[in-house]
Amino acid sequence: LLAGYNFKKGDVIRLESSDKEVVLATAQIISAQLKNTRCRVSLYHLDAVLLSKYSTNELESIFNSLR
């Protein structure tokens, strides 16, 4: 048991991360393909630790690129 997670023999732990530039570039590519001007965005695996790595301005720039 580690940080509330029960690990078993054979489990694999991996670190996943994306820097702001990669996320922003991906958002811009997706935005160019959107036909509907209204969209919803879901952020997966975004918790307090990951959220703290982005400033409010960085998050706003990602969301604004999807308009």
mmCIF file of the N, C-alpha and C atoms, coordinates in Angstrom:
data_MODEL
# 
_entry.id   MODEL 
# 
loop_
_atom_site.group_PDB 
_atom_site.id 
_atom_site.type_symbol 
_atom_site.label_atom_id 
_atom_site.label_alt_id 
_atom_site.label_comp_id 
_atom_site.label_asym_id 
_atom_site.label_entity_id 
_atom_site.label_seq_id 
_atom_site.pdbx_PDB_ins_code 
_atom_site.Cartn_x 
_atom_site.Cartn_y 
_atom_site.Cartn_z 
_atom_site.occupancy 
_atom_site.B_iso_or_equiv 
_atom_site.pdbx_formal_charge 
_atom_site.auth_seq_id 
_atom_site.auth_comp_id 
_atom_site.auth_asym_id 
_atom_site.auth_atom_id 
_atom_site.pdbx_PDB_model_num 
ATOM 1   N N  . LEU A 1 1  ? 0.854   -1.175 0.000   1.00 0.00 ? 1  LEU A N  1 
ATOM 2   C CA . LEU A 1 1  ? 0.000   0.000  0.000   1.00 0.00 ? 1  LEU A CA 1 
ATOM 3   C C  . LEU A 1 1  ? 0.895   1.231  0.000   1.00 0.00 ? 1  LEU A C  1 
ATOM 4   N N  . LEU A 1 2  ? 0.670   2.120  -0.968  1.00 0.00 ? 2  LEU A N  1 
ATOM 5   C CA . LEU A 1 2  ? 1.460   3.344  -1.072  1.00 0.00 ? 2  LEU A CA 1 
ATOM 6   C C  . LEU A 1 2  ? 0.539   4.484  -1.474  1.00 0.00 ? 2  LEU A C  1 
ATOM 7   N N  . ALA A 1 3  ? 0.509   5.503  -0.657  1.00 0.00 ? 3  ALA A N  1 
ATOM 8   C CA . ALA A 1 3  ? -0.324  6.684  -0.919  1.00 0.00 ? 3  ALA A CA 1 
ATOM 9   C C  . ALA A 1 3  ? -1.773  6.316  -1.227  1.00 0.00 ? 3  ALA A C  1 
ATOM 10  N N  . GLY A 1 4  ? -2.273  5.305  -0.540  1.00 0.00 ? 4  GLY A N  1 
ATOM 11  C CA . GLY A 1 4  ? -3.663  4.889  -0.704  1.00 0.00 ? 4  GLY A CA 1 
ATOM 12  C C  . GLY A 1 4  ? -3.907  3.942  -1.865  1.00 0.00 ? 4  GLY A C  1 
ATOM 13  N N  . TYR A 1 5  ? -2.864  3.568  -2.585  1.00 0.00 ? 5  TYR A N  1 
ATOM 14  C CA . TYR A 1 5  ? -3.006  2.640  -3.710  1.00 0.00 ? 5  TYR A CA 1 
ATOM 15  C C  . TYR A 1 5  ? -2.452  1.282  -3.312  1.00 0.00 ? 5  TYR A C  1 
ATOM 16  N N  . ASN A 1 6  ? -3.189  0.248  -3.628  1.00 0.00 ? 6  ASN A N  1 
ATOM 17  C CA . ASN A 1 6  ? -2.769  -1.120 -3.326  1.00 0.00 ? 6  ASN A CA 1 
ATOM 18  C C  . ASN A 1 6  ? -2.066  -1.706 -4.544  1.00 0.00 ? 6  ASN A C  1 
ATOM 19  N N  . PHE A 1 7  ? -0.774  -1.881 -4.463  1.00 0.00 ? 7  PHE A N  1 
ATOM 20  C CA . PHE A 1 7  ? 0.002   -2.431 -5.570  1.00 0.00 ? 7  PHE A CA 1 
ATOM 21  C C  . PHE A 1 7  ? 0.195   -3.924 -5.378  1.00 0.00 ? 7  PHE A C  1 
ATOM 22  N N  . LYS A 1 8  ? 0.241   -4.623 -6.497  1.00 0.00 ? 8  LYS A N  1 
ATOM 23  C CA . LYS A 1 8  ? 0.450   -6.070 -6.482  1.00 0.00 ? 8  LYS A CA 1 
ATOM 24  C C  . LYS A 1 8  ? 1.708   -6.396 -7.263  1.00 0.00 ? 8  LYS A C  1 
ATOM 25  N N  . LYS A 1 9  ? 2.267   -7.537 -6.988  1.00 0.00 ? 9  LYS A N  1 
ATOM 26  C CA . LYS A 1 9  ? 3.457   -7.986 -7.701  1.00 0.00 ? 9  LYS A CA 1 
ATOM 27  C C  . LYS A 1 9  ? 3.164   -7.993 -9.205  1.00 0.00 ? 9  LYS A C  1 
ATOM 28  N N  . GLY A 1 10 ? 4.062   -7.416 -9.965  1.00 0.00 ? 10 GLY A N  1 
ATOM 29  C CA . GLY A 1 10 ? 3.897   -7.353 -11.412 1.00 0.00 ? 10 GLY A CA 1 
ATOM 30  C C  . GLY A 1 10 ? 3.292   -6.049 -11.899 1.00 0.00 ? 10 GLY A C  1 
ATOM 31  N N  . ASP A 1 11 ? 2.724   -5.229 -10.994 1.00 0.00 ? 11 ASP A N  1 
ATOM 32  C CA . ASP A 1 11 ? 2.195   -3.922 -11.400 1.00 0.00 ? 11 ASP A CA 1 
ATOM 33  C C  . ASP A 1 11 ? 3.329   -3.055 -11.927 1.00 0.00 ? 11 ASP A C  1 
ATOM 34  N N  . VAL A 1 12 ? 3.022   -2.235 -12.885 1.00 0.00 ? 12 VAL A N  1 
ATOM 35  C CA . VAL A 1 12 ? 4.000   -1.326 -13.470 1.00 0.00 ? 12 VAL A CA 1 
ATOM 36  C C  . VAL A 1 12 ? 3.578   0.099  -13.130 1.00 0.00 ? 12 VAL A C  1 
ATOM 37  N N  . ILE A 1 13 ? 4.516   0.862  -12.637 1.00 0.00 ? 13 ILE A N  1 
ATOM 38  C CA . ILE A 1 13 ? 4.267   2.267  -12.338 1.00 0.00 ? 13 ILE A CA 1 
ATOM 39  C C  . ILE A 1 13 ? 5.025   3.088  -13.363 1.00 0.00 ? 13 ILE A C  1 
ATOM 40  N N  . ARG A 1 14 ? 4.334   4.026  -13.978 1.00 0.00 ? 14 ARG A N  1 
ATOM 41  C CA . ARG A 1 14 ? 5.011   4.863  -14.961 1.00 0.00 ? 14 ARG A CA 1 
ATOM 42  C C  . ARG A 1 14 ? 4.621   6.316  -14.742 1.00 0.00 ? 14 ARG A C  1 
ATOM 43  N N  . LEU A 1 15 ? 5.514   7.179  -15.061 1.00 0.00 ? 15 LEU A N  1 
ATOM 44  C CA . LEU A 1 15 ? 5.299   8.608  -14.952 1.00 0.00 ? 15 LEU A CA 1 
ATOM 45  C C  . LEU A 1 15 ? 4.863   9.131  -16.309 1.00 0.00 ? 15 LEU A C  1 
ATOM 46  N N  . GLU A 1 16 ? 3.756   9.837  -16.318 1.00 0.00 ? 16 GLU A N  1 
ATOM 47  C CA . GLU A 1 16 ? 3.283   10.455 -17.551 1.00 0.00 ? 16 GLU A CA 1 
ATOM 48  C C  . GLU A 1 16 ? 3.235   11.953 -17.334 1.00 0.00 ? 16 GLU A C  1 
ATOM 49  N N  . SER A 1 17 ? 3.741   12.681 -18.294 1.00 0.00 ? 17 SER A N  1 
ATOM 50  C CA . SER A 1 17 ? 3.675   14.131 -18.199 1.00 0.00 ? 17 SER A CA 1 
ATOM 51  C C  . SER A 1 17 ? 3.758   14.729 -19.593 1.00 0.00 ? 17 SER A C  1 
ATOM 52  N N  . SER A 1 18 ? 3.208   15.917 -19.720 1.00 0.00 ? 18 SER A N  1 
ATOM 53  C CA . SER A 1 18 ? 3.288   16.674 -20.966 1.00 0.00 ? 18 SER A CA 1 
ATOM 54  C C  . SER A 1 18 ? 3.582   18.108 -20.601 1.00 0.00 ? 18 SER A C  1 
ATOM 55  N N  . ASP A 1 19 ? 4.555   18.692 -21.269 1.00 0.00 ? 19 ASP A N  1 
ATOM 56  C CA . ASP A 1 19 ? 4.824   20.088 -20.971 1.00 0.00 ? 19 ASP A CA 1 
ATOM 57  C C  . ASP A 1 19 ? 3.813   20.971 -21.690 1.00 0.00 ? 19 ASP A C  1 
ATOM 58  N N  . LYS A 1 20 ? 3.744   22.211 -21.271 1.00 0.00 ? 20 LYS A N  1 
ATOM 59  C CA . LYS A 1 20 ? 2.742   23.141 -21.786 1.00 0.00 ? 20 LYS A CA 1 
ATOM 60  C C  . LYS A 1 20 ? 2.802   23.275 -23.295 1.00 0.00 ? 20 LYS A C  1 
ATOM 61  N N  . GLU A 1 21 ? 3.983   23.314 -23.876 1.00 0.00 ? 21 GLU A N  1 
ATOM 62  C CA . GLU A 1 21 ? 4.121   23.500 -25.318 1.00 0.00 ? 21 GLU A CA 1 
ATOM 63  C C  . GLU A 1 21 ? 3.497   22.339 -26.093 1.00 0.00 ? 21 GLU A C  1 
ATOM 64  N N  . VAL A 1 22 ? 3.667   21.128 -25.607 1.00 0.00 ? 22 VAL A N  1 
ATOM 65  C CA . VAL A 1 22 ? 3.093   19.951 -26.276 1.00 0.00 ? 22 VAL A CA 1 
ATOM 66  C C  . VAL A 1 22 ? 1.572   19.980 -26.171 1.00 0.00 ? 22 VAL A C  1 
ATOM 67  N N  . VAL A 1 23 ? 1.056   20.307 -24.994 1.00 0.00 ? 23 VAL A N  1 
ATOM 68  C CA . VAL A 1 23 ? -0.392  20.363 -24.803 1.00 0.00 ? 23 VAL A CA 1 
ATOM 69  C C  . VAL A 1 23 ? -0.992  21.464 -25.671 1.00 0.00 ? 23 VAL A C  1 
ATOM 70  N N  . LEU A 1 24 ? -0.354  22.617 -25.705 1.00 0.00 ? 24 LEU A N  1 
ATOM 71  C CA . LEU A 1 24 ? -0.848  23.733 -26.515 1.00 0.00 ? 24 LEU A CA 1 
ATOM 72  C C  . LEU A 1 24 ? -0.819  23.398 -28.003 1.00 0.00 ? 24 LEU A C  1 
ATOM 73  N N  . ALA A 1 25 ? 0.249   22.788 -28.476 1.00 0.00 ? 25 ALA A N  1 
ATOM 74  C CA . ALA A 1 25 ? 0.341   22.399 -29.885 1.00 0.00 ? 25 ALA A CA 1 
ATOM 75  C C  . ALA A 1 25 ? -0.748  21.392 -30.236 1.00 0.00 ? 25 ALA A C  1 
ATOM 76  N N  . THR A 1 26 ? -0.999  20.449 -29.342 1.00 0.00 ? 26 THR A N  1 
ATOM 77  C CA . THR A 1 26 ? -2.055  19.456 -29.569 1.00 0.00 ? 26 THR A CA 1 
ATOM 78  C C  . THR A 1 26 ? -3.424  20.123 -29.610 1.00 0.00 ? 26 THR A C  1 
ATOM 79  N N  . ALA A 1 27 ? -3.665  21.058 -28.708 1.00 0.00 ? 27 ALA A N  1 
ATOM 80  C CA . ALA A 1 27 ? -4.943  21.783 -28.690 1.00 0.00 ? 27 ALA A CA 1 
ATOM 81  C C  . ALA A 1 27 ? -5.144  22.546 -29.994 1.00 0.00 ? 27 ALA A C  1 
ATOM 82  N N  . GLN A 1 28 ? -4.091  23.145 -30.524 1.00 0.00 ? 28 GLN A N  1 
ATOM 83  C CA . GLN A 1 28 ? -4.207  23.905 -31.770 1.00 0.00 ? 28 GLN A CA 1 
ATOM 84  C C  . GLN A 1 28 ? -4.498  22.982 -32.954 1.00 0.00 ? 28 GLN A C  1 
ATOM 85  N N  . ILE A 1 29 ? -3.897  21.804 -32.966 1.00 0.00 ? 29 ILE A N  1 
ATOM 86  C CA . ILE A 1 29 ? -4.163  20.832 -34.040 1.00 0.00 ? 29 ILE A CA 1 
ATOM 87  C C  . ILE A 1 29 ? -5.615  20.388 -33.977 1.00 0.00 ? 29 ILE A C  1 
ATOM 88  N N  . ILE A 1 30 ? -6.085  20.094 -32.773 1.00 0.00 ? 30 ILE A N  1 
ATOM 89  C CA . ILE A 1 30 ? -7.475  19.657 -32.606 1.00 0.00 ? 30 ILE A CA 1 
ATOM 90  C C  . ILE A 1 30 ? -8.426  20.782 -32.993 1.00 0.00 ? 30 ILE A C  1 
ATOM 91  N N  . SER A 1 31 ? -8.117  21.994 -32.588 1.00 0.00 ? 31 SER A N  1 
ATOM 92  C CA . SER A 1 31 ? -8.974  23.131 -32.886 1.00 0.00 ? 31 SER A CA 1 
ATOM 93  C C  . SER A 1 31 ? -9.159  23.317 -34.390 1.00 0.00 ? 31 SER A C  1 
ATOM 94  N N  . ALA A 1 32 ? -8.109  23.096 -35.147 1.00 0.00 ? 32 ALA A N  1 
ATOM 95  C CA . ALA A 1 32 ? -8.191  23.251 -36.604 1.00 0.00 ? 32 ALA A CA 1 
ATOM 96  C C  . ALA A 1 32 ? -9.129  22.214 -37.219 1.00 0.00 ? 32 ALA A C  1 
ATOM 97  N N  . GLN A 1 33 ? -9.350  21.098 -36.535 1.00 0.00 ? 33 GLN A N  1 
ATOM 98  C CA . GLN A 1 33 ? -10.201 20.035 -37.065 1.00 0.00 ? 33 GLN A CA 1 
ATOM 99  C C  . GLN A 1 33 ? -11.649 20.117 -36.577 1.00 0.00 ? 33 GLN A C  1 
ATOM 100 N N  . LEU A 1 34 ? -11.914 20.958 -35.577 1.00 0.00 ? 34 LEU A N  1 
ATOM 101 C CA . LEU A 1 34 ? -13.259 21.048 -35.014 1.00 0.00 ? 34 LEU A CA 1 
ATOM 102 C C  . LEU A 1 34 ? -14.208 21.761 -35.969 1.00 0.00 ? 34 LEU A C  1 
ATOM 103 N N  . LYS A 1 35 ? -15.364 21.166 -36.171 1.00 0.00 ? 35 LYS A N  1 
ATOM 104 C CA . LYS A 1 35 ? -16.378 21.776 -37.013 1.00 0.00 ? 35 LYS A CA 1 
ATOM 105 C C  . LYS A 1 35 ? -17.406 22.516 -36.154 1.00 0.00 ? 35 LYS A C  1 
ATOM 106 N N  . ASN A 1 36 ? -17.544 22.098 -34.917 1.00 0.00 ? 36 ASN A N  1 
ATOM 107 C CA . ASN A 1 36 ? -18.486 22.712 -33.996 1.00 0.00 ? 36 ASN A CA 1 
ATOM 108 C C  . ASN A 1 36 ? -17.733 23.753 -33.169 1.00 0.00 ? 36 ASN A C  1 
ATOM 109 N N  . THR A 1 37 ? -18.262 24.962 -33.104 1.00 0.00 ? 37 THR A N  1 
ATOM 110 C CA . THR A 1 37 ? -17.572 26.009 -32.357 1.00 0.00 ? 37 THR A CA 1 
ATOM 111 C C  . THR A 1 37 ? -17.758 25.869 -30.851 1.00 0.00 ? 37 THR A C  1 
ATOM 112 N N  . ARG A 1 38 ? -18.686 25.038 -30.425 1.00 0.00 ? 38 ARG A N  1 
ATOM 113 C CA . ARG A 1 38 ? -18.886 24.788 -28.997 1.00 0.00 ? 38 ARG A CA 1 
ATOM 114 C C  . ARG A 1 38 ? -18.347 23.402 -28.689 1.00 0.00 ? 38 ARG A C  1 
ATOM 115 N N  . CYS A 1 39 ? -17.418 23.343 -27.801 1.00 0.00 ? 39 CYS A N  1 
ATOM 116 C CA . CYS A 1 39 ? -16.861 22.047 -27.439 1.00 0.00 ? 39 CYS A CA 1 
ATOM 117 C C  . CYS A 1 39 ? -16.700 21.957 -25.934 1.00 0.00 ? 39 CYS A C  1 
ATOM 118 N N  . ARG A 1 40 ? -16.571 20.747 -25.463 1.00 0.00 ? 40 ARG A N  1 
ATOM 119 C CA . ARG A 1 40 ? -16.305 20.494 -24.053 1.00 0.00 ? 40 ARG A CA 1 
ATOM 120 C C  . ARG A 1 40 ? -14.955 19.827 -23.943 1.00 0.00 ? 40 ARG A C  1 
ATOM 121 N N  . VAL A 1 41 ? -14.237 20.191 -22.920 1.00 0.00 ? 41 VAL A N  1 
ATOM 122 C CA . VAL A 1 41 ? -12.902 19.651 -22.714 1.00 0.00 ? 41 VAL A CA 1 
ATOM 123 C C  . VAL A 1 41 ? -12.875 18.913 -21.393 1.00 0.00 ? 41 VAL A C  1 
ATOM 124 N N  . SER A 1 42 ? -12.329 17.718 -21.404 1.00 0.00 ? 42 SER A N  1 
ATOM 125 C CA . SER A 1 42 ? -12.131 16.944 -20.176 1.00 0.00 ? 42 SER A CA 1 
ATOM 126 C C  . SER A 1 42 ? -10.645 16.728 -19.981 1.00 0.00 ? 42 SER A C  1 
ATOM 127 N N  . LEU A 1 43 ? -10.190 16.975 -18.795 1.00 0.00 ? 43 LEU A N  1 
ATOM 128 C CA . LEU A 1 43 ? -8.792  16.754 -18.464 1.00 0.00 ? 43 LEU A CA 1 
ATOM 129 C C  . LEU A 1 43 ? -8.713  15.513 -17.572 1.00 0.00 ? 43 LEU A C  1 
ATOM 130 N N  . TYR A 1 44 ? -8.021  14.517 -18.041 1.00 0.00 ? 44 TYR A N  1 
ATOM 131 C CA . TYR A 1 44 ? -7.895  13.281 -17.289 1.00 0.00 ? 44 TYR A CA 1 
ATOM 132 C C  . TYR A 1 44 ? -6.588  13.274 -16.523 1.00 0.00 ? 44 TYR A C  1 
ATOM 133 N N  . HIS A 1 45 ? -6.602  12.633 -15.403 1.00 0.00 ? 45 HIS A N  1 
ATOM 134 C CA . HIS A 1 45 ? -5.410  12.492 -14.549 1.00 0.00 ? 45 HIS A CA 1 
ATOM 135 C C  . HIS A 1 45 ? -4.903  13.851 -14.082 1.00 0.00 ? 45 HIS A C  1 
ATOM 136 N N  . LEU A 1 46 ? -5.793  14.803 -13.969 1.00 0.00 ? 46 LEU A N  1 
ATOM 137 C CA . LEU A 1 46 ? -5.389  16.126 -13.504 1.00 0.00 ? 46 LEU A CA 1 
ATOM 138 C C  . LEU A 1 46 ? -5.784  16.240 -12.038 1.00 0.00 ? 46 LEU A C  1 
ATOM 139 N N  . ASP A 1 47 ? -4.796  16.201 -11.180 1.00 0.00 ? 47 ASP A N  1 
ATOM 140 C CA . ASP A 1 47 ? -5.042  16.341 -9.753  1.00 0.00 ? 47 ASP A CA 1 
ATOM 141 C C  . ASP A 1 47 ? -4.294  17.565 -9.252  1.00 0.00 ? 47 ASP A C  1 
ATOM 142 N N  . ALA A 1 48 ? -4.330  17.798 -7.958  1.00 0.00 ? 48 ALA A N  1 
ATOM 143 C CA . ALA A 1 48 ? -3.710  18.995 -7.388  1.00 0.00 ? 48 ALA A CA 1 
ATOM 144 C C  . ALA A 1 48 ? -2.222  19.072 -7.697  1.00 0.00 ? 48 ALA A C  1 
ATOM 145 N N  . VAL A 1 49 ? -1.542  17.936 -7.705  1.00 0.00 ? 49 VAL A N  1 
ATOM 146 C CA . VAL A 1 49 ? -0.100  17.932 -7.973  1.00 0.00 ? 49 VAL A CA 1 
ATOM 147 C C  . VAL A 1 49 ? 0.166   18.335 -9.422  1.00 0.00 ? 49 VAL A C  1 
ATOM 148 N N  . LEU A 1 50 ? -0.536  17.729 -10.363 1.00 0.00 ? 50 LEU A N  1 
ATOM 149 C CA . LEU A 1 50 ? -0.343  18.076 -11.774 1.00 0.00 ? 50 LEU A CA 1 
ATOM 150 C C  . LEU A 1 50 ? -0.826  19.481 -12.073 1.00 0.00 ? 50 LEU A C  1 
ATOM 151 N N  . LEU A 1 51 ? -1.936  19.862 -11.482 1.00 0.00 ? 51 LEU A N  1 
ATOM 152 C CA . LEU A 1 51 ? -2.480  21.196 -11.719 1.00 0.00 ? 51 LEU A CA 1 
ATOM 153 C C  . LEU A 1 51 ? -1.507  22.275 -11.266 1.00 0.00 ? 51 LEU A C  1 
ATOM 154 N N  . SER A 1 52 ? -0.770  22.011 -10.209 1.00 0.00 ? 52 SER A N  1 
ATOM 155 C CA . SER A 1 52 ? 0.170   23.006 -9.686  1.00 0.00 ? 52 SER A CA 1 
ATOM 156 C C  . SER A 1 52 ? 1.347   23.247 -10.631 1.00 0.00 ? 52 SER A C  1 
ATOM 157 N N  . LYS A 1 53 ? 1.537   22.377 -11.611 1.00 0.00 ? 53 LYS A N  1 
ATOM 158 C CA . LYS A 1 53 ? 2.632   22.545 -12.569 1.00 0.00 ? 53 LYS A CA 1 
ATOM 159 C C  . LYS A 1 53 ? 2.301   23.546 -13.663 1.00 0.00 ? 53 LYS A C  1 
ATOM 160 N N  . TYR A 1 54 ? 1.022   23.927 -13.763 1.00 0.00 ? 54 TYR A N  1 
ATOM 161 C CA . TYR A 1 54 ? 0.577   24.875 -14.785 1.00 0.00 ? 54 TYR A CA 1 
ATOM 162 C C  . TYR A 1 54 ? 0.088   26.154 -14.118 1.00 0.00 ? 54 TYR A C  1 
ATOM 163 N N  . SER A 1 55 ? 0.437   27.285 -14.670 1.00 0.00 ? 55 SER A N  1 
ATOM 164 C CA . SER A 1 55 ? -0.103  28.546 -14.161 1.00 0.00 ? 55 SER A CA 1 
ATOM 165 C C  . SER A 1 55 ? -1.509  28.741 -14.735 1.00 0.00 ? 55 SER A C  1 
ATOM 166 N N  . THR A 1 56 ? -2.239  29.656 -14.132 1.00 0.00 ? 56 THR A N  1 
ATOM 167 C CA . THR A 1 56 ? -3.576  29.965 -14.642 1.00 0.00 ? 56 THR A CA 1 
ATOM 168 C C  . THR A 1 56 ? -3.497  30.449 -16.083 1.00 0.00 ? 56 THR A C  1 
ATOM 169 N N  . ASN A 1 57 ? -2.502  31.273 -16.392 1.00 0.00 ? 57 ASN A N  1 
ATOM 170 C CA . ASN A 1 57 ? -2.340  31.771 -17.766 1.00 0.00 ? 57 ASN A CA 1 
ATOM 171 C C  . ASN A 1 57 ? -2.061  30.639 -18.747 1.00 0.00 ? 57 ASN A C  1 
ATOM 172 N N  . GLU A 1 58 ? -1.256  29.663 -18.335 1.00 0.00 ? 58 GLU A N  1 
ATOM 173 C CA . GLU A 1 58 ? -0.967  28.531 -19.218 1.00 0.00 ? 58 GLU A CA 1 
ATOM 174 C C  . GLU A 1 58 ? -2.229  27.729 -19.493 1.00 0.00 ? 58 GLU A C  1 
ATOM 175 N N  . LEU A 1 59 ? -3.016  27.445 -18.463 1.00 0.00 ? 59 LEU A N  1 
ATOM 176 C CA . LEU A 1 59 ? -4.262  26.701 -18.663 1.00 0.00 ? 59 LEU A CA 1 
ATOM 177 C C  . LEU A 1 59 ? -5.229  27.489 -19.537 1.00 0.00 ? 59 LEU A C  1 
ATOM 178 N N  . GLU A 1 60 ? -5.332  28.785 -19.313 1.00 0.00 ? 60 GLU A N  1 
ATOM 179 C CA . GLU A 1 60 ? -6.216  29.616 -20.139 1.00 0.00 ? 60 GLU A CA 1 
ATOM 180 C C  . GLU A 1 60 ? -5.769  29.624 -21.594 1.00 0.00 ? 60 GLU A C  1 
ATOM 181 N N  . SER A 1 61 ? -4.475  29.655 -21.842 1.00 0.00 ? 61 SER A N  1 
ATOM 182 C CA . SER A 1 61 ? -3.999  29.669 -23.229 1.00 0.00 ? 61 SER A CA 1 
ATOM 183 C C  . SER A 1 61 ? -4.330  28.358 -23.932 1.00 0.00 ? 61 SER A C  1 
ATOM 184 N N  . ILE A 1 62 ? -4.289  27.259 -23.203 1.00 0.00 ? 62 ILE A N  1 
ATOM 185 C CA . ILE A 1 62 ? -4.654  25.955 -23.792 1.00 0.00 ? 62 ILE A CA 1 
ATOM 186 C C  . ILE A 1 62 ? -6.130  25.945 -24.146 1.00 0.00 ? 62 ILE A C  1 
ATOM 187 N N  . PHE A 1 63 ? -6.976  26.341 -23.206 1.00 0.00 ? 63 PHE A N  1 
ATOM 188 C CA . PHE A 1 63 ? -8.409  26.349 -23.472 1.00 0.00 ? 63 PHE A CA 1 
ATOM 189 C C  . PHE A 1 63 ? -8.782  27.362 -24.555 1.00 0.00 ? 63 PHE A C  1 
ATOM 190 N N  . ASN A 1 64 ? -8.167  28.523 -24.543 1.00 0.00 ? 64 ASN A N  1 
ATOM 191 C CA . ASN A 1 64 ? -8.454  29.543 -25.556 1.00 0.00 ? 64 ASN A CA 1 
ATOM 192 C C  . ASN A 1 64 ? -8.050  29.102 -26.964 1.00 0.00 ? 64 ASN A C  1 
ATOM 193 N N  . SER A 1 65 ? -7.076  28.241 -27.073 1.00 0.00 ? 65 SER A N  1 
ATOM 194 C CA . SER A 1 65 ? -6.661  27.778 -28.399 1.00 0.00 ? 65 SER A CA 1 
ATOM 195 C C  . SER A 1 65 ? -7.709  26.857 -29.025 1.00 0.00 ? 65 SER A C  1 
ATOM 196 N N  . LEU A 1 66 ? -8.661  26.388 -28.240 1.00 0.00 ? 66 LEU A N  1 
ATOM 197 C CA . LEU A 1 66 ? -9.711  25.509 -28.750 1.00 0.00 ? 66 LEU A CA 1 
ATOM 198 C C  . LEU A 1 66 ? -10.933 26.289 -29.238 1.00 0.00 ? 66 LEU A C  1 
ATOM 199 N N  . ARG A 1 67 ? -10.832 27.569 -29.307 1.00 0.00 ? 67 ARG A N  1 
ATOM 200 C CA . ARG A 1 67 ? -11.987 28.367 -29.783 1.00 0.00 ? 67 ARG A CA 1 
ATOM 201 C C  . ARG A 1 67 ? -11.959 28.541 -31.262 1.00 0.00 ? 67 ARG A C  1 
# 
